[in-house]
Structures are given as structure tokens and as C-alpha cells.
Amino acid sequence: MALEGEGVAATAARTETSANAAGAETQTAEAGRESGGEAENWRAALPQELRDALGDADPAEAAKVYARGKDYVPATKAEDITLKFGKDESPHPGLEKMFKEMCIAKKMTPAQAQALVEFNGKLNAEAQRLYLEHGEAQLEERFGADTGKVKDNALKMFSALDRAMDGRLSKSTSGRQIASDPLVVEALSLLYGKVGEDSLGGGSPSGGEDKALSDKEFFEQVLNKQQGAKAAQ
């Protein structure tokens, strides 16, 4: 009889546990439906354009999207973008216009456009530095102890050409490029050897010393020589 009573009690306990579990599941399902209903009501209150943009995002994800995008104001016309270029950077107005049009087409902000300009300037400067560094090594390897003489003769030739062009060569972008291009330095030196100093006039830009000029010194002496010639006129 005791065993029979224990069986009845155990069965009753299991039944109660099952009932409690079923009730908990029902409450969880109802809560889920209510939560889903609230989410749906929240979404339904938005304009259709925003609902389409959010897709399946929940309120928390939507808030993150808003936080990222609230300060994003892309340029819509060229006048929205004011670009500041480096000291030696002066792009053609037509190229600047093309750049601004690209930024607008890509929905870039004015700040992003300026950042791209600055990065491009640094990239070009580094590329030029590496090119000159490589070219300087080439000159040293090719001419050794005569490198200084080669640069000196190239400077004389460049200065003569600049005088013949009323100073326009040293002021131009292309002039600055050829004055610091190792291959052109070699070519100018060879040309000077063919023409001769008597035909060009003037003394040694480096004072007759057989020392290698850096690319910066080379071009600075081009400018100094040209300025001195103008002052003497």
C-alpha cells in the first residue's frame, strides 16, 4: 500500500511540473508575439523609404545606422567642395573640376575630397623622392668621382636654356621636373660637352669645385643663377 501511495504522489508531481512548463512556454510565446508586434508597429510608423532602406534591421541596428549616417553630408555641387593644395601644387582648373565631379558622383563629403587631395600629394611626393633617390644612385654608379662635374655642366646647360627662354623654363612645372631628373641631368651634361662653355658664357655654378650637388642644390642654383642674371640687367 505504501508503494502504491508513493506512485500516486510521484505521478501527481510530474503532472504539476508538466503543467508549469506548458504555462511557461505559453507565456514565452505570448511575450514573443507582443515583442514582434511592437517591432512591427515601430517599423510601420516609418516612411516607406526608410523601411526599404532598413530592410530586416531591428531597432538597435537601425539606431547604429542612424548614428553613422547623421553626419554624412555628401557634396551635391562643385561649390560645396573647397580644396586646399600643397605649396608646390597648382592643378589645372579643368582637372580640379573633373576631380570635384568625381567626388560628387561617388557621394563623397567635402572633408573626404580634401583628405584624398592631401593623400595624393603625399603619394606623389614620396614617389618623386624614391625616383630621385634611385636616380642619384644611378649617377653615382655611372660617373663615380665625376658626378659633381656632370651635375655642374648640366646646370650650366640648363641655365643657358633658361636665359634663352626668359626664365620661363625654371618657373615651369616641366622645368622643375627636368632639372631634377637624373637622366636629363646626364643628357644636359652631354649637350654642354658638345656646345662648350664659350658658347654659353658664365662661369661654374658651383664655383669651380668638383663636388656632387644634391638634386635640391642643383635646382636652387638654377634659380639663383637666373635671379642674379635678372638683377644685373
DAMO-V479333 format. One record per backbone hydrogen bond with DSSP energy under -0.5 kcal/mol. NH is the residue of the N-H (numbers start at 1). CO is the residue of the C=O. If there is no record, write none. Layout:
nh={NH	NH}
co={CO	CO}
This chain:
nh={5	6	7	8	9	10	11	12	13	14	15	16	17	18	19	20	21	22	23	24	25	26	27	28	29	30	31	32	33	34	35	36	37	38	39	40	41	42	43	44	45	46	50	51	52	53	54	55	57	62	63	64	65	66	67	68	69	70	72	73	74	75	80	81	82	83	85	89	90	95	96	97	98	99	100	101	102	103	104	105	106	107	108	113	114	115	116	117	118	119	120	121	122	123	124	125	126	127	128	129	130	131	132	133	134	135	136	137	138	139	140	141	142	143	144	144	146	147	150	151	152	153	154	155	156	157	158	159	160	161	162	163	164	165	166	167	168	171	172	172	176	177	178	179	180	180	181	182	185	186	187	188	189	190	191	192	193	194	195	196	200	201	207	209	211	218	219	220	221	222	223	224	225	226	227	228	229	230	231	232	233	233}
co={1	2	3	4	5	6	7	8	9	10	11	12	13	14	15	16	17	18	19	20	21	22	23	24	25	26	27	28	29	30	31	32	33	34	35	36	37	38	39	40	41	43	47	47	48	49	50	51	54	58	59	60	61	62	63	64	65	66	69	71	72	108	77	78	80	81	83	86	88	92	92	93	94	95	96	97	98	99	100	101	102	104	103	109	110	111	112	113	114	115	116	117	118	119	120	121	122	123	124	125	126	127	128	129	130	131	132	133	134	135	136	137	138	139	139	140	143	144	146	147	148	149	150	151	152	153	154	155	156	157	158	159	160	161	163	162	165	167	168	169	172	173	174	175	176	177	178	180	181	182	183	184	185	186	187	188	189	190	191	192	196	197	204	206	209	214	215	216	217	218	219	220	221	222	223	224	225	226	227	228	229	230}
